[in-house]
Amino acid sequence: MGRFSSVGTEVHGEIAAVGVLLTNVGTPEAPTPRALRRYLRQFLSDPRVVELPRPLWWLILNLLVLPLRPRRSARLYAKVWTPDGSPLLVISRRIAAGVESALRAAIGTPLHVALGMGYGSPSIGSALRELRTKGCRRIVVLPLFPQYASPTSGSTFDGVAAELATWRWVPELRMVGSYHDDEAYVAALAAAIRELWEREGVPDRLLLSFHGLPRKAFLAGDPYFCHCQKTARLLREALDWPEHRVPVAFQSRFGREPWLQPYTDATLRALGQSGVASVDVACPGFAADCLETLEEIALLNRDVFLTAGGRRYRYVPALNERADHVAALAGVARRSLEGWIEPAGTWDAARAEAAAAATRLRAEGMEKP
C-alpha cells in the first residue's frame, strides 16, 4: 500500500481538462562545475544516451568523465548564459507559453501546457504533476525534437512512463513521435532563412547541421538519420536550392566510436579549403537555441571555417519563439488532440451544463463518488 500517488477525488459534473506536455533535453541549473557535475551525472547515466555495458560505463563516467568534464563544460555554458538563466530553458518556457496561448484561442475545451526537461529542472515528472493538479485527464506529450531519436524522444517516453508508474489514476496519453516533415515546421525554417538572406545577402552554401548520433544506433534501426535527410530535402525544395548547395552534416559527437557522418567541423573545414567564401549554418533539429548552437556552431565552428580560408560565416538562429514556429507546434499538438477537444466557442455551453449537473448532484447528496 502507498505506492501509488493520488490527488483528491473526481468531482461529478466536472469538465476534465486536456494537457500538452512539451519536453526538451534539459540544462544545468547554473554554469558552475558543481551544477554541471550533477547534470552530467543524470544525463550520461541514461542508457539511451550512452549504450555501453553499465559496469564499464560506470567506471568511465565516474573515474574519467565526471572528474574532468564539468569544469570544462561550465566554462562553455558561461559563454552563453543569460541574465535570466539557461537560454534553452528561457526559450523553451516562451515556446510553451506561446503554444498554450495559440491552442486556447482555437479550442473550447479547458487546456493547459506544461514544460518538462528530461534532465534537470523542471523535470518531466513535475510537469506531469502540474497538469494533474489542473485537472488534465488526457495528455499529449510533444517532445521538442523534430526528428525522432532514441536518446531524445525515446528517453522522453521513458521519463513519462516512470512518473506515471507511480500514479493511481493514469491519464489517457498520446505521444508525438516526430514532426520532421510537418509542412508548417518546414515553412517556418524556410521563412527564417529567407529573412536572413533578404537582410544580409545570400551565401555560397547553406549547411544544415543536425546533432550527431552513434552510427551503431542507426544500424540498429533508429530512424533519426532518415528523418534528418527528409527534413533537409523538404527544406531544399521550399528554398528551391540544389542539393550540392545545401549539404547535411552532424555535430556534437562524444567519445571515440564512429558517429553519423559527415561531421560538421570537418565539412566546414573542407568548404573553406575548397574556396567556398561564405556559409550559413542552420540547425533544424534544435527547437530552441542552446549550448550546441550558440557556442559550438555560432562560435567554435565559425573559427574552423574562417581558419580554413572562408571569409563570411553566419549562424541562422533556431526557430525559438518565432510566431510561425509556435503556430507549427500548436498545429502538431492540435492534431494529436483530435477527438478530445471542442472548437472555440463551445466552452461556455459546456460549463453551464456541467454547473447544472453539479447542482443536481449536490441536491441529491451525491457530489462525491
Sequence and secondary structure as in RCSB ss.txt:
>XXXX:A:sequence
MGRFSSVGTEVHGEIAAVGVLLTNVGTPEAPTPRALRRYLRQFLSDPRVVELPRPLWWLILNLLVLPLRPRRSAR
LYAKVWTPDGSPLLVISRRIAAGVESALRAAIGTPLHVALGMGYGSPSIGSALRELRTKGCRRIVVLPLFPQYAS
PTSGSTFDGVAAELATWRWVPELRMVGSYHDDEAYVAALAAAIRELWEREGVPDRLLLSFHGLPRKAFLAGDPYF
CHCQKTARLLREALDWPEHRVPVAFQSRFGREPWLQPYTDATLRALGQSGVASVDVACPGFAADCLETLEEIALL
NRDVFLTAGGRRYRYVPALNERADHVAALAGVARRSLEGWIEPAGTWDAARAEAAAAATRLRAEGMEKP
>XXXX:A:secstr
   SB  S   TT   EEEEEEEEEEE SSSSHHHHHHHHHHHHT TTTS S HHHHHHHIIIIIHHHHHHHHHH
HHHHH BTTB HHHHHHHHHHHHHHHHHHHHB S EEEEEEEEEESSBHHHHHHHHHHTTEEEEEEEES SS  I
IIIIHHHHHHHHHHTTBSS  EEEE    TT HHHHHHHHHHHHHHHHHH   SEEEEEEE  BHHHHHTT  HH
HHHHHHHHHHHHHHT  GGGS EEEE   SSS BSSSBHHHHHHHHHHTT  EEEEE TT SS  HIIIIIIIII
HHHHHHHTT  EEEEE   TT HHHHHHHHHHHHHHHTTT  BTT HHHHHHHHHHHHHHHHHTT S  
